[in-house]
Every structure is written in C-alpha cells, then in structure tokens.
Amino acid sequence: MSETPDISVVIPLLNESESLPELAAWIDRVMTANRFRYEAIFIDDGSSDSSWNVIRSLSATNPSVRGIRFRRNYGKSAALYCGFEAARGEVVITMDADLQDSPDEIPELYRMITEEGYDLVSGWKRRRHDPIGKRWPSKLFNATARATSGIRLHDFNCGLKAYRKKVVKSIEVYGEMHRYIPILAKNAGFTRIGEKEVHHRARKYGHSKFGWERAVKGYLDLVTVMFLSRFGRSPMYFFGGLGTLMFLFGGVAVIVIIAQKLYRQSHDMVFRAVTDQPLFHLCLLAVVLGVMLFLAGFLGELINRNSADRNHYLIDEEL
C-alpha cells in the first residue's frame, strides 16, 4: 500500500487461528462498504497453534493485511506497542481477535474521532457475555481506575477503542498498561476522551486468556501509572515529603518522651526509663525511615536529572 490508510486496525492475538479468517473477511466487508483505505495489522503474541500460517495466507490474498510475529509470548501490551509503532492510519482502531468485538462499530468510532474531535474513544460493553469470574474483577478495576484518574469511563479494559494517530505515537504501553491506555493518553495531554456503547458478542472459538495473575499485575500497574503521572519527574515531592513528615513526627515525639522523663525525675515523680518505653523505639524507627525516604527521593532526583529523556516533551505542532 503506497497511500496512507484512513484506518489502521491493530489486532493482538494468541492462539486464535480459527477466528482469524472470519475476522479478516468481516473487517474487509466493513471497510469496502464505507470506502475506507485501511490496513489490518495482526500481532501474533507467540501463538502455539497455526495462527501465523493463517496470517500469512490472509496477507498473500489481501494486501491490506499485515502481520507481526513475536518469537515468544510477551503479553497484550507489548503487542499493542508494536502495533502502534507500525500503524500508519490517521485513525487507529484496536480490537481483540476472538470475534467478541464487532468490526461493524468501526465507522462510528472513526466518525467520532474525525468529526466530533475526540482524541480517544473507548468502547463500553454494557451487556457482556463473559463469566462472572471475569465480570466482577473488571467492575472493581474500572471503579478504582475512575476514582484515581478522574476519567469517567465505564470500561477501561475494553479491547475495542479508537485513537487519533498522535495518541498512539505519544504513549508507551508495557506490562499490563493496556488496561490504562486512557490514563496514559490523559497524562500525555490528550484530554478529549469519549465513550461509545458497543455490542459484545459471545466467544465463538477457543477460550478466554483471562487469569487471576492478570488481576494482580493490573492493580500493580495502576499504582505505577498513577505514581509516575504525579511524581515521575519530581520523586522528591513524594519521598521527600513523606520522609520529612515521618522525621518530624518521630523527632518531636522523642523529644517529648525525654522531656517528660526529665520533668518527672526532677520532681521526684515515678517515671520509666526512656529505653523501656515501646513508643520511644517506634519514634526512633520513624526518624530512621524518614531519613531513608528523604534519601530515596534525593537519589530519585539525581537519577531523573541525568535521564536522557528528562526534557523530552510532546510537542503537538510546530510552525
């Protein structure tokens, strides 16, 4: 394809050989009916079935189909990152390869980006065909993400999303961060984030790749992305501030304990030795931890100041 496509469809997959021909044909029908120039980028995340052979066959018969194959399984975030790097379309659509996301949603998602001016539009599967063991953790994730980010989306983890090209070229997705791409986009300065209710279809082939270990990783990555968004460039604000509070609390408490002991001793009152009081040792621990946290913030600042991308800023446009 020599022309720049209107739409790039990025599709991460793992062992989805049965659904790929149907998905590729469905995408092509939608694109042809709406006269979109497009590319479909399938990222094989280390499949152990014949997924890559199917992608090869699809690419041989349809020049709009592209493929990226990982040597081993790296995860959905890595697949999306490489797909975003390869995407050339002015609008980038992501969807899962299991046929639970409908390509019929693409024209409206494209319109919301190009005509309504959204930077990112996230799908919302109001009615889901997933087992309860997958729905309830998802609800908990979404509630936590809404509360911490301030982004009013019902479904952060929906695989069906649309992006302006600038968005996907400006964010870095890793770990389990694909769950929090709207937060990454907001932190990069893209605040026009919308939502569209989308149809969720029952799985036709294969089985879900969801596991409880993903839930743990997802929460840890949420903590990471929120911390980096607020204190990534100034770690001293967090570590130094917390360390100073602990040092002051512990130091003042130690002084009060010693002063109280000296007062009672000077007035012939009953008193306990300072070292016999558990509170004294807890206050000393607070002082030590305060110093350590302050030093951690100081070291973070030194590392940050010597970072190669310390002054790497995203410029939207130049004249």
Backbone torsions as a table, in degrees:
resi	resn	phi	psi	omega
1	MET	NA	119.8	-179.7
2	SER	-91.4	-32.3	-179.9
3	GLU	-77.2	149.5	174.8
4	THR	-71.2	124.5	-178.0
5	PRO	-69.9	153.3	173.7
6	ASP	-70.8	-38.9	-173.5
7	ILE	-133.6	135.0	167.4
8	SER	-109.6	125.3	176.6
9	VAL	-103.5	115.3	-177.6
10	VAL	-102.1	122.5	-172.2
11	ILE	-129.1	98.3	173.2
12	PRO	-75.6	147.2	-176.9
13	LEU	-153.0	154.9	175.4
14	LEU	-146.5	111.3	177.8
15	ASN	55.9	59.3	-179.8
16	GLU	-126.0	36.7	-173.9
17	SER	-60.4	-32.9	-176.7
18	GLU	-69.9	-33.9	-174.3
19	SER	-89.0	-16.9	-172.0
20	LEU	-62.5	-46.6	179.8
21	PRO	-60.3	-41.7	179.6
22	GLU	-65.5	-41.3	179.8
23	LEU	-65.0	-46.1	-179.4
24	ALA	-61.7	-41.9	179.0
25	ALA	-66.0	-38.2	-179.7
26	TRP	-66.2	-45.1	178.0
27	ILE	-60.6	-43.5	-178.6
28	ASP	-63.9	-39.2	178.1
29	ARG	-62.1	-44.2	-178.9
30	VAL	-64.8	-45.2	-178.4
31	MET	-65.1	-42.4	179.8
32	THR	-65.0	-42.6	-178.8
33	ALA	-63.5	-31.0	-178.4
34	ASN	-101.7	5.1	177.2
35	ARG	57.2	41.9	176.1
36	PHE	-91.9	137.3	164.2
37	ARG	-81.4	132.0	-173.7
38	TYR	-147.4	165.2	168.6
39	GLU	-136.3	138.5	176.2
40	ALA	-111.3	115.5	-176.1
41	ILE	-105.7	109.1	178.1
42	PHE	-94.0	124.4	179.1
43	ILE	-109.6	108.3	-179.8
44	ASP	-83.4	108.3	-174.6
45	ASP	-87.1	57.1	176.6
46	GLY	74.6	39.8	-178.8
47	SER	-63.8	145.8	177.4
48	SER	-101.6	-0.9	176.4
49	ASP	-100.2	-155.6	-176.0
50	SER	-95.0	25.0	-176.9
51	SER	-56.8	-43.9	-176.5
52	TRP	-66.5	-37.4	176.4
53	ASN	-63.5	-37.1	177.5
54	VAL	-65.2	-42.5	179.1
55	ILE	-63.0	-41.8	176.7
56	ARG	-58.5	-44.2	-179.3
57	SER	-65.5	-41.5	179.1
58	LEU	-64.7	-40.1	-179.7
59	SER	-67.1	-32.6	-179.4
60	ALA	-69.0	-28.9	-178.0
61	THR	-100.4	-15.0	-178.9
62	ASN	-136.6	110.4	-177.6
63	PRO	-65.9	-12.5	178.4
64	SER	-80.9	-10.1	-178.7
65	VAL	-92.6	125.9	176.1
66	ARG	-120.8	160.9	-178.0
67	GLY	-141.8	145.2	173.0
68	ILE	-130.2	130.5	-178.1
69	ARG	-120.0	125.7	174.6
70	PHE	-85.2	145.5	178.0
71	ARG	-68.0	-32.0	177.4
72	ARG	-143.4	176.1	-179.2
73	ASN	-77.1	119.4	178.6
74	TYR	-108.4	-20.0	-178.8
75	GLY	112.7	163.7	-174.7
76	LYS	-65.2	-36.8	-179.2
77	SER	-63.0	-43.0	178.5
78	ALA	-63.1	-39.8	179.0
79	ALA	-64.3	-42.4	178.8
80	LEU	-66.0	-40.5	-179.8
81	TYR	-58.7	-47.5	-179.6
82	CYS	-68.4	-35.7	176.3
83	GLY	-64.7	-41.1	177.3
84	PHE	-63.6	-39.5	178.6
85	GLU	-62.2	-37.7	-175.7
86	ALA	-84.3	-19.6	-173.7
87	ALA	-65.6	138.4	179.9
88	ARG	-118.3	-9.2	-176.4
89	GLY	-70.8	155.0	177.6
90	GLU	-70.5	-27.3	173.6
91	VAL	-123.6	134.7	-179.5
92	VAL	-113.3	126.0	178.0
93	ILE	-110.4	132.8	172.7
94	THR	-111.4	143.3	175.0
95	MET	-155.0	157.6	177.2
96	ASP	-80.2	161.3	-174.4
97	ALA	-95.6	4.6	-173.0
98	ASP	-90.8	7.9	179.6
99	LEU	70.9	10.5	174.6
100	GLN	-81.3	-21.2	174.0
101	ASP	-97.1	134.1	-175.7
102	SER	-94.1	121.9	173.8
103	PRO	-61.3	-17.3	177.7
104	ASP	-63.7	-15.5	178.6
105	GLU	-79.2	-14.5	-171.8
106	ILE	-60.4	-47.0	-178.0
107	PRO	-57.4	-42.0	-179.3
108	GLU	-70.7	-38.3	175.8
109	LEU	-61.7	-42.1	178.1
110	TYR	-61.8	-42.2	-179.8
111	ARG	-64.4	-39.3	-179.7
112	MET	-64.1	-34.2	177.8
113	ILE	-74.9	-47.6	-171.9
114	THR	-81.7	-32.3	-175.3
115	GLU	-104.3	-37.3	-178.5
116	GLU	-91.2	-7.4	172.2
117	GLY	81.2	18.2	177.3
118	TYR	-73.4	146.8	172.2
119	ASP	-84.5	-33.3	-177.1
120	LEU	-148.6	136.4	174.6
121	VAL	-126.3	122.3	-178.2
122	SER	-102.9	138.7	175.9
123	GLY	-74.0	152.3	177.1
124	TRP	-129.3	111.7	178.4
125	LYS	-88.2	86.2	-177.8
126	ARG	-63.4	-43.6	177.4
127	ARG	-109.6	113.0	-174.3
128	ARG	-107.7	149.1	178.3
129	HIS	-109.3	32.3	178.7
130	ASP	-98.0	157.0	175.6
131	PRO	-65.1	157.5	-176.4
132	ILE	-61.5	-29.6	179.1
133	GLY	-66.5	-16.2	176.3
134	LYS	-101.0	-30.9	-177.1
135	ARG	-70.8	-45.1	-174.5
136	TRP	-69.5	-42.0	172.4
137	PRO	-58.9	-35.6	179.1
138	SER	-65.2	-41.7	177.9
139	LYS	-61.1	-41.6	-179.9
140	LEU	-65.3	-43.1	177.3
141	PHE	-58.8	-47.8	-176.3
142	ASN	-64.6	-39.5	178.5
143	ALA	-64.5	-42.3	179.3
144	THR	-66.1	-43.5	-179.4
145	ALA	-64.2	-40.3	177.9
146	ARG	-62.8	-43.9	-176.2
147	ALA	-66.6	-37.5	-175.3
148	THR	-85.9	-27.6	-175.0
149	SER	-99.8	-25.0	-175.7
150	GLY	79.5	6.2	178.5
151	ILE	-92.4	121.7	-173.1
152	ARG	-89.2	72.2	174.8
153	LEU	-112.6	144.4	178.4
154	HIS	-81.8	-29.4	-172.0
155	ASP	-140.4	88.3	179.5
156	PHE	-65.3	-31.2	-170.2
157	ASN	-93.4	5.8	178.3
158	CYS	-61.5	129.0	-178.1
159	GLY	-71.6	-19.8	-178.1
160	LEU	-89.7	106.0	-179.4
161	LYS	-140.6	158.1	175.9
162	ALA	-125.5	140.7	-176.5
163	TYR	-133.7	145.2	163.6
164	ARG	-69.7	144.4	-174.8
165	LYS	-54.4	-38.1	-178.5
166	LYS	-59.2	-31.6	-177.0
167	VAL	-66.1	-51.3	-175.1
168	VAL	-69.6	-22.5	178.3
169	LYS	-84.9	-5.6	-174.5
170	SER	-111.4	-6.8	-177.2
171	ILE	-117.2	157.2	177.9
172	GLU	-119.0	121.3	-177.1
173	VAL	-107.8	127.5	179.6
174	TYR	-153.1	172.9	-179.7
175	GLY	59.2	-124.3	173.4
176	GLU	-111.2	27.7	-174.0
177	MET	-70.0	-11.0	177.8
178	HIS	-60.0	-23.3	176.9
179	ARG	-67.0	-27.2	-170.4
180	TYR	-118.7	28.6	178.9
181	ILE	-57.1	-39.7	176.4
182	PRO	-58.1	-34.9	178.0
183	ILE	-69.7	-42.0	177.4
184	LEU	-61.3	-41.0	179.6
185	ALA	-65.2	-42.4	178.9
186	LYS	-62.8	-41.6	179.0
187	ASN	-65.1	-25.8	178.3
188	ALA	-85.2	-0.4	175.8
189	GLY	102.0	6.2	179.8
190	PHE	-97.8	98.5	-171.2
191	THR	-101.3	-8.4	178.6
192	ARG	-84.2	83.4	-175.7
193	ILE	-114.7	121.8	-177.3
194	GLY	-119.5	-178.8	-175.8
195	GLU	-142.8	144.7	177.2
196	LYS	-136.1	129.6	175.6
197	GLU	-69.6	128.8	-176.4
198	VAL	-124.2	157.5	180.0
199	HIS	-80.8	130.9	177.4
200	HIS	-108.7	120.3	-176.4
201	ARG	-97.1	152.7	176.9
202	ALA	-68.7	146.3	-179.9
203	ARG	-64.3	131.7	-177.0
204	LYS	-97.1	-37.0	-178.6
205	TYR	-128.7	157.9	171.5
206	GLY	66.3	-157.6	-178.0
207	HIS	-143.0	163.5	-177.5
208	SER	-68.1	145.5	177.2
209	LYS	-95.4	8.5	-177.3
210	PHE	-69.5	137.1	175.6
211	GLY	-142.6	158.2	-177.7
212	TRP	-66.1	-25.7	177.8
213	GLU	-63.7	-28.4	177.7
214	ARG	-67.7	-32.1	179.2
215	ALA	-64.8	-43.4	179.3
216	VAL	-63.9	-47.2	180.0
217	LYS	-62.3	-37.2	-179.7
218	GLY	-62.5	-42.9	179.2
219	TYR	-67.9	-39.5	177.7
220	LEU	-63.0	-38.9	178.6
221	ASP	-70.2	-30.9	176.0
222	LEU	-64.1	-43.6	176.7
223	VAL	-60.1	-42.5	-178.5
224	THR	-62.6	-48.4	-175.5
225	VAL	-67.8	-34.9	178.4
226	MET	-70.3	-39.7	178.5
227	PHE	-65.2	-46.4	-178.2
228	LEU	-65.2	-34.1	-179.3
229	SER	-68.7	-29.7	-176.3
230	ARG	-98.8	-35.1	-173.0
231	PHE	-127.2	9.5	-175.3
232	GLY	-58.9	-38.3	-177.8
233	ARG	-94.1	-11.5	178.4
234	SER	-139.9	71.7	-178.8
235	PRO	-61.6	-22.9	179.7
236	MET	-63.3	-29.1	179.5
237	TYR	-61.1	-37.0	-179.6
238	PHE	-85.1	-60.0	-175.7
239	PHE	-67.2	-43.0	-179.8
240	GLY	-65.4	-42.3	-180.0
241	GLY	-65.3	-45.8	178.5
242	LEU	-65.6	-40.3	179.2
243	GLY	-65.2	-39.8	178.8
244	THR	-63.9	-42.3	178.8
245	LEU	-62.3	-44.9	-180.0
246	MET	-65.6	-40.6	179.8
247	PHE	-63.7	-45.3	-179.4
248	LEU	-66.1	-43.2	178.9
249	PHE	-61.5	-49.3	-179.5
250	GLY	-64.7	-42.2	-178.8
251	GLY	-64.9	-45.3	179.6
252	VAL	-64.2	-41.7	180.0
253	ALA	-63.3	-39.9	177.1
254	VAL	-62.4	-44.0	179.2
255	ILE	-61.7	-41.8	179.2
256	VAL	-63.8	-42.7	-179.9
257	ILE	-63.1	-45.8	-179.9
258	ILE	-65.7	-42.6	179.8
259	ALA	-62.8	-40.0	178.6
260	GLN	-63.8	-41.5	178.7
261	LYS	-65.0	-43.9	179.8
262	LEU	-65.5	-37.9	179.3
263	TYR	-63.6	-46.2	-179.6
264	ARG	-65.7	-37.2	-180.0
265	GLN	-67.2	-40.6	-178.5
266	SER	-70.9	-20.5	-179.8
267	HIS	-107.2	19.9	178.1
268	ASP	53.1	39.3	177.3
269	MET	-100.7	159.7	178.6
270	VAL	-67.7	133.5	-179.7
271	PHE	-145.3	159.6	175.4
272	ARG	-106.4	146.8	175.5
273	ALA	-61.0	142.0	-177.8
274	VAL	-56.3	-42.9	-176.5
275	THR	-72.7	-9.6	177.1
276	ASP	-88.5	-3.4	-176.3
277	GLN	-98.5	119.6	179.0
278	PRO	-57.0	-34.7	-179.4
279	LEU	-60.4	-34.8	179.4
280	PHE	-60.7	-44.3	-178.2
281	HIS	-70.3	-35.2	176.2
282	LEU	-65.3	-37.9	179.1
283	CYS	-68.3	-38.9	175.7
284	LEU	-62.3	-38.9	177.5
285	LEU	-62.6	-40.2	178.6
286	ALA	-63.1	-39.3	177.5
287	VAL	-62.5	-46.7	-179.0
288	VAL	-63.8	-45.6	178.8
289	LEU	-63.2	-37.3	177.6
290	GLY	-60.7	-43.8	178.2
291	VAL	-63.4	-42.4	-179.1
292	MET	-64.6	-41.8	178.6
293	LEU	-65.3	-40.5	177.8
294	PHE	-61.4	-43.7	178.5
295	LEU	-65.0	-36.1	177.4
296	ALA	-62.5	-42.3	176.7
297	GLY	-64.1	-39.6	179.4
298	PHE	-64.2	-44.6	178.3
299	LEU	-64.8	-37.8	176.9
300	GLY	-60.8	-39.9	177.9
301	GLU	-64.7	-41.9	178.9
302	LEU	-62.3	-44.0	179.0
303	ILE	-64.4	-42.4	-178.4
304	ASN	-64.6	-39.8	-178.7
305	ARG	-68.3	-23.8	179.2
306	ASN	-99.7	6.4	180.0
307	SER	-72.2	143.5	-177.6
308	ALA	-67.4	-28.4	-177.2
309	ASP	-107.4	24.9	-179.4
310	ARG	-58.5	-41.9	-179.0
311	ASN	-105.8	35.5	175.3
312	HIS	-91.6	109.9	-177.4
313	TYR	-120.8	146.7	-177.3
314	LEU	-86.2	111.3	-179.4
315	ILE	-97.6	121.8	-175.2
316	ASP	-71.9	-36.6	-174.9
317	GLU	-159.7	147.7	175.9
318	GLU	-130.5	146.1	175.6
319	LEU	-109.0	NA	NA
